[in-house]
Amino acid sequence: QMELEALRSIYEGDLCFRELSPVSFQYRIGESGDPKAFLIEVSWPETYPQTAPVISMDAFFNNTISSAIKQSILDKLMVEVEANLGTAMTYTLFEYAKDHKEAFMENQPVNTVTSVSNSIATGTPDVPASKKKDKKEQLSKIQKRKLADKTDNKGELPRGWNWVDVIK
């Protein structure tokens, strides 16, 4: 209970921290746009802190990270868990992961997603922008009539078309 209250007060207003349940927490290490950011999920078993918490990186957010890197992060976190067994360690694990983020992700390739989009883009022939014609939106006769009814003969809306009737 004390650790739960402490976590809530420490991470209050922190967008990286999320409490999934009173015994399960997620923390995003890194900014949301960062390709080397990852998400750690810590769940407490019944006998926590005498037994190790369950640490998971199976969140969808981590799909771009290779399984070898996920396993190496989990292994390093488990070493930290062994050192802190018997004490409240969730905050310690999150801070340890934040401090060692660069070391954890040093072998992670940065442009996994961009290389896929580049290969797709290179498969289509490049047409110069001058030869491409922008298609104008085609209006139906009814849409043209409604537009003409709303505007004057110059194509401008009448004066006061968006005024608010104060008297009503």
N, C-alpha and C positions, 0 to 999 in steps of 0.2 A: 504494500500500500504506500509506504513512504517513497519508494523508488518511482512508482507511478505518479504520485503528486509532484515529485522533483522533476521528472521528465516533462510533465505538463507545464510546469512553471518555467523551466529552462527554455523549452522550444515553443512557448506561446508566441504566435505571430510569425514563426519561421515557416516559410512556404515549402521547405525541403522536408520537414517532418510531418508524418501522418500517423495518427493512432487508428489502427484498423479495429481493434477491440482493446479491452483493458489489459490483455496479455500479449498483444501483437502490434508491432510498430514497423513503419517503413521510414527510411531516410534516404534522400537523394544526395549523392556526393557529386558536387559540380553543378554548374548552371544548366538550365534546361536545354539550351541550344548547343552546349558543349558536346562534341562527338565522343569525348572520353568520360562523360558523366555516367554513373551507374547507380542502381538502386539496391539497398540492402534491406532485407526484411528479417526482423528478430522476433521470435515467439518464445514465450516463457512456458516451460512445462510446469506441472503441478509442484514439483520439488525444487524449482528454481529458488535461490541461487546456489544450492548445494550441487545441483546438476547443471550441465551446460545448456544454454538456450539453443533453440533451433534457429540456425542462420540460413537464409535462403536467398538466392539470386535468380529465381525462376520468373520474376515479373516480366511482363511484355516489354517494359522499358529497356531491359537488358538484352533484347534479341540481337542487337548489332554486335555484341561482345562475343568473342569466340569462347567455346566451352573450356579450353585450356586456361585462359585468363580468368574466367569465373572460378575454376577450381583452384587456381593459385591464390586468388583473393580469399576464398573460403578457407584454404589451408593456413594462410597467414593470420586470419581472424581467429581460427581455432587455437593457434598458439597463444594468442592474446587471451582467449577464454580460459585456457588451462592455467595461465598465470594469475587470473583474477577469480578463480573458482572459489565459491563461498561468500563472495561479496556482490553487491549490486553492480553490474558491469555494462548495462545497455548504453549509458552515456559514454563510458570509456570506449566501447567498441565503435560507436559512431564517430567520436573524436579521433580515434586511431585511424579509421578509414579516411577521414578528411585530411589528416596530416600526411598520410602515405599514399594519397591518390595518384600522384605522378609516378611513384615507383610501381604501384599496382598496374597502371595502364601503359607502361613504357613500351610494351611489345604489341599493343593494340594498333592495327592500321587505322589511320584517321579517315581516309576517304573511301570507306566501303560503300556507302550509299551513293556518293557522287560518281564513282566509277561506273556503277550500273546505269545511271542516267546518262552519262557520257556515251557509253557504248550503244545505248538505244538511239541517242541523238545522231551519232555518226552513221547509223544504218540508213538514214533517210538522206536523199540527195539535197544539197543546199541550194536553194533558189534565192537569188539576190532580192533584197527587199523592194527594189524599184519595179521588178516584174510582178510582184504580188499585188493584187488589187483588193483593197478592203471592201468587203461586201457591206452595203448599207442595209439596215434593218428594213424588211419589206412590210409595209403596213397594208391592212385590208381596206376596202372601201369604207366600211363602217368606222374603222379607226381614224381614217383620214377625215371623214365628215365630223366626227366628234372633236378632233383637233381643230378643224376649221371653225366649228361653232364656238369653241372656247376662246379663240384668238381673233384679233381684228384682221383686216386685209393685209397687214404688214407681217403677220406671224407673231405678233406680240400679245401677251395677255392683257386684258383691260385693266385700267387703273383700279386698285383696291380689290383685286380678285382674292387676295389672302388676308384681307382685313377681318378683324373679329368684331362681331356685333355686340357692343357693350350694353345696349339697352335690354336685350334678351337676358 
